[in-house]
Amino acid sequence: MKKITSSITLVFLLFTAFMQAQGTIRGTVVDGENGTPLPGVNVVVEGTTNGVSTDFDGVFEIQVVDNAGSLRLSYVGFKPSVIAFDLSGKKVVDLGKVQLEMDSDALDEVIVKAYSLAIDRKTPVAVSTIKAETIQNELGSQEFPEILKTTPGVYVTRGGGGFGDAELRIRGFNSENVAVMINGIPVNDMENGRVYWSNWAGLSDVTSSMQVQRGLGAAMIGLPSIGGTVNIVTKSTDITKGGNVSMTTGNDGYTKYGFTLSTGLLDNDWAATVSLSRTTGEQFVDKTTIDAYSYFLNIAKKIGENHELSFTAFGAPQRHGQRQNRLLINDYRKSERGIRLNTDYGYKNGQLVNYEDNFYHKPQMSLNHYWTINEISSLTTSVYYSIGTGGGGGTAGTNKFGIRDQALYREGAYGPVNFDQIVAENQALGNATSAETILRASRNNHRWYGALSTYNTELSEYIDLSAGVDVRIYKGDHFQEVTDLLGGAFYVDESGDVNNLNKVVRVGDKFSYYDSGYTNWAGLFAQAEYNKDAISAVLSVAGNTTYYKRKDYFSYLDSDPEQETDWINFPAFSTKGGVNYRLDEVNNVFANIGYFERAPFANAVFLNNLNDVNSEAVNQKIFSAELGYGFRGDNFRADVNVYRTKWMDRTFTRSFNGTDINGNEVIQTANILGVDALHQGAELEFQYRPIETLTITGMVSLGDWTWSNNLQDQPLNDENGNAILDQDGEQRTVDLYLEDVKVGNSAQTTFAIGADYAVLASTTVRASFNYAGDYYADFDPTGRQVEGLPQTWKMPDYGVFDLGLTHRFNFGGFNAQINANVFNVLGTEYISDAQDGDGSVAETALVYYGPGRTYTIGATINF
């Protein structure tokens, strides 16, 4: 009955909205002096709170209720402009290029440089832009990075399918090699480079624009941007006064509701934006429950003509169930749950227990100061602080969680775990015996302080200089703690803490391991930009040093001086340059080239989860080059680029049973150097508007990503540079057969085609198709030590079809809209991730399936 009532209500809202006259106005705002697009321009219907902002390409699109009126365009550093419009007899009016003139008395715009944003037809990089409107209309219950799935070179999966467990890959490079910045501040984990999207779940509500720079990118600071850079810019003082309330519902009980409120820039030069939301329900995969909140606060103050302060705080405390373990294809086929199958949960006293789950809260706060020193110089400074608490669930002790023919504690071969049976067994042991099986959490708490300051000045009429400093201080605490004794009185940790062998632990106690990792970073950077007539050029250099230190509280006695290491230092250097040439008003070409080094991650510096310092660890080296062409016509725009990225000295280690100088058998860890990979390809992105009411978008990405070379008879040395000996006292060598083996974990061929059609002035329908092919299973490169092994398993190609609708209407004097999306309309079953197995065949691969058909429907009321 509830579903029927909801459907009737929706039909009524749609019907009443259809009766109202509305239209769309679009245009491109450019700098009147040099014709470059202006991002973040406020476009507001005069006399209303109805407003939008231009994207990074200066493009805006706004829906209006009245047939006639005026738009007011305003932008920091430029004079406001008012443009009249008349929609009589039209659904869409295109204003073309709208020029804004500089205001010499206003605060200069420094946001673009501070946030390392690329400007269309000026910055020589391959770039794609996602507008806030696209995110709000089309994201639905998808993971935040999935909004990028129609971007060339980008491949996104949901991993195991849990909330926020998405994986973003660009040009074949995984997440630790893709830089993510929020308002110019890096957010990749300082120890391993990863980005955990569940920590940033609320960004979709407050993102002003999102930019993907593939390849070298425009950021001057040192970043792990081998594949590319994702720049996310949140709402700030440029947001129009007003707000919205929204609610979205979808399959499997998915529910999200929230609100956003902005004061706009007040007469006293203060501005504030606040946003709150909550998400509950499940994802498509069985029992991947969600309980997530998000909050965002921005307070800004303009001080005189030359200063602006902006304080931002945001976070997303959440807990969600996960599917952590890949399964065989045959497991999904045998299970009644099919591709929804999840074996990482059970029931205790009738209550759901996700023994593999994730819980985390990572608030980030930043204070930004923008200072116009004089007519030619400015200084932008950001200080920020992040504190992360949480981790992921799991089990310890006797493994009672087997599946198939080992499912002694499950309801069937793939059914949920019977925790009541485990509890009964632990209770039967009595109060004097350790529990056999318990639940634990692996915690990763951290504190991160940082400062980033950039000075900009004009060296001459045509040359600008930017230079600055980037400082980061990070400490991460890693440990396991008991979360549930499952009926037991205590648990004995036999070997975790050498200071307390056979340690008795209870709920909340640390056990198994406990260590702290310290990462300090210091960098300097400088960039010169040349812009005259049709030529824009840039050259940047940067140097940084990464310091690592580790302290282990369990593996060494408290009195042992080796409990804490010295600082280990990895200096690195980078340089890149590029030129963009505007052939005329519609054609441009660009080229860029760069070389940079990156320090190895912490796990390659400290081996075996101990304070074993790998003194032989070296920086990874990356060389990249790219050529591109852009076309900007009235109804058609396109970008084509080709790239080549060489990744050298990939960091690998491998453990061996070796012999020390005294002839004793020991486990030794060797550095494997000289492994290279080559990522090259071509990309096309286009947008075509054959008629005013229809927009067609598309992209094609063709990649050729392979491992470049074999290693044969390479001598192996341990972390101290000493030879690793075999049983006969001879130095060990290693063979790796990797030449021409395809890089796994990302589809090398992708294309997408989509269309948006305004069936009415107030209603837009959309459809898109995404294809992924030439997709190879992930694998361990150090495991290919035998010549003649087959190519890794190639997953089946697949295509996914999505549909959506956005309907705008007037609701009690407020602008409102309904968004409906159906993802994977045809219910295509496809493998989204795979780990290669024996023989590199389908039967042995461990896989995740992507989600089947899902949907969301939501309403937003703007005020």
URMOKA-V647084 format. One record per backbone hydrogen bond with DSSP energy under -0.5 kcal/mol. NH is the residue of the N-H (numbers start at 0). CO is the residue of the C=O. If there is no record, write none. Layout:
nh	co
NH	CO
NH	CO
This chain:
nh	co
4	0
5	1
6	2
7	3
8	4
9	5
10	6
11	7
12	8
13	9
14	10
15	11
16	12
17	13
18	14
19	16
22	63
23	90
24	61
25	92
26	59
27	95
28	57
29	97
30	35
31	99
34	30
37	28
38	36
39	53
40	37
41	73
42	51
43	71
44	49
45	43
45	69
47	44
50	48
51	42
53	40
54	58
57	54
59	26
61	24
63	22
68	84
70	82
71	43
72	70
72	80
73	41
77	74
78	100
80	72
82	70
84	68
86	66
89	86
92	23
94	25
94	92
97	27
98	96
99	29
102	76
103	101
105	102
109	107
113	109
114	110
115	112
116	111
119	55
121	118
122	118
124	122
125	213
126	124
127	211
129	209
130	128
131	207
134	130
135	131
136	132
137	133
138	134
141	138
145	142
146	143
147	144
148	145
150	147
153	150
154	168
156	166
160	157
164	161
166	156
168	154
169	172
170	152
172	169
176	173
177	174
178	227
180	229
181	184
182	180
182	231
184	181
186	179
187	179
188	193
192	188
196	194
197	163
198	195
199	196
200	197
202	199
203	200
204	201
205	201
205	202
206	202
207	232
208	232
209	129
210	230
211	127
212	210
212	228
213	125
213	211
214	226
216	213
224	222
225	176
225	223
226	176
227	176
228	212
229	178
230	210
230	228
231	180
231	229
232	208
232	230
233	231
234	205
238	235
241	261
243	259
244	860
245	257
246	858
247	255
248	856
249	253
250	854
252	249
253	250
254	279
255	247
256	277
257	245
258	275
259	243
260	273
261	241
262	271
265	263
265	269
268	265
270	299
272	297
273	260
274	295
275	258
276	293
277	256
278	291
279	254
280	289
281	251
282	287
285	339
287	284
288	286
289	280
290	318
291	278
292	316
293	276
294	314
295	274
296	312
297	272
298	310
299	270
300	308
301	268
302	300
302	306
303	301
305	302
306	302
307	369
308	300
309	367
310	298
311	365
312	296
313	363
314	294
317	359
318	290
319	357
320	288
321	355
323	321
325	323
326	846
328	844
330	327
331	327
332	328
333	329
334	330
337	334
339	336
340	337
345	352
346	416
347	350
350	347
352	345
354	352
355	343
356	354
357	319
358	390
359	317
360	388
362	386
363	313
364	384
365	311
366	382
367	309
368	380
369	307
370	368
370	378
371	305
372	370
372	376
373	376
377	455
378	370
379	453
380	368
381	451
382	366
383	449
384	364
385	447
386	362
387	445
388	360
390	358
391	441
392	356
393	439
395	437
397	435
399	397
403	412
405	402
406	403
407	405
409	406
410	415
411	409
416	344
417	408
418	346
418	416
419	346
420	417
421	417
422	418
423	419
424	420
425	421
426	422
427	423
428	424
428	425
429	426
432	429
434	489
437	395
438	483
439	393
440	480
441	391
442	440
442	478
443	389
444	476
445	387
446	474
447	385
448	472
449	383
450	470
451	381
452	468
453	379
454	466
455	377
456	464
457	375
458	456
458	462
459	462
463	528
464	456
465	526
466	454
467	524
468	452
469	522
470	450
471	520
472	448
473	518
474	446
475	516
476	444
477	514
478	442
479	510
479	512
480	440
481	508
482	438
483	438
487	484
488	432
490	504
492	490
492	502
493	491
497	495
497	553
499	496
501	493
502	492
502	499
504	490
504	502
507	481
508	505
510	479
512	510
514	477
515	550
516	475
517	548
518	473
519	546
520	471
521	544
522	469
523	542
524	467
525	540
526	465
527	538
528	463
529	536
530	461
531	534
534	531
535	579
536	529
537	577
538	527
539	575
540	525
541	573
542	523
543	571
544	521
545	569
546	519
547	567
548	517
550	515
551	562
552	513
552	550
553	513
559	556
562	559
563	560
564	549
567	547
569	545
571	543
573	541
574	594
575	539
576	592
577	537
578	590
579	535
580	588
581	533
581	579
582	580
582	586
583	586
587	629
588	580
589	627
590	578
591	625
592	576
593	623
594	574
595	621
596	572
597	619
601	190
603	600
604	600
604	601
605	601
606	604
606	611
609	606
611	606
612	610
613	604
614	612
614	718
615	718
616	613
619	597
620	647
621	595
622	645
623	593
624	643
625	591
626	641
627	589
628	639
629	587
630	637
631	585
632	635
636	686
637	630
638	684
639	628
640	682
641	626
642	680
643	624
644	678
645	622
646	644
646	676
647	620
647	645
649	674
651	649
651	671
653	669
655	667
657	655
657	665
658	724
659	663
662	659
665	657
667	655
667	665
669	653
669	667
670	716
671	651
672	670
675	673
676	646
677	705
678	644
679	677
679	703
680	642
681	701
682	640
683	699
684	638
685	697
686	636
687	695
688	634
689	687
690	693
693	690
694	755
695	687
696	753
697	685
698	751
699	683
700	749
701	681
702	700
702	747
703	679
705	677
705	703
706	740
707	675
708	675
710	735
713	733
714	712
715	731
717	721
720	717
723	715
724	658
724	722
725	729
728	725
731	723
733	713
735	710
736	783
737	735
739	706
740	737
742	704
744	775
747	772
747	773
748	772
749	700
750	770
751	698
752	768
753	696
754	766
755	694
756	764
757	692
758	756
758	762
759	762
762	759
763	805
764	756
765	803
766	754
767	801
768	752
769	799
770	750
771	797
772	748
774	794
775	773
776	792
777	833
780	778
782	779
783	780
784	782
788	785
794	774
794	792
797	771
799	769
801	767
802	821
803	765
804	819
805	763
806	817
807	761
808	815
810	808
810	813
811	809
813	810
814	861
815	808
816	859
817	806
818	857
819	804
820	855
821	802
822	853
824	800
826	823
829	827
831	829
831	847
832	847
834	845
835	777
839	836
840	837
843	840
844	840
844	841
845	834
846	326
846	844
847	832
849	829
853	822
855	820
856	248
857	818
858	246
859	816
860	244
861	814
861	859
862	242
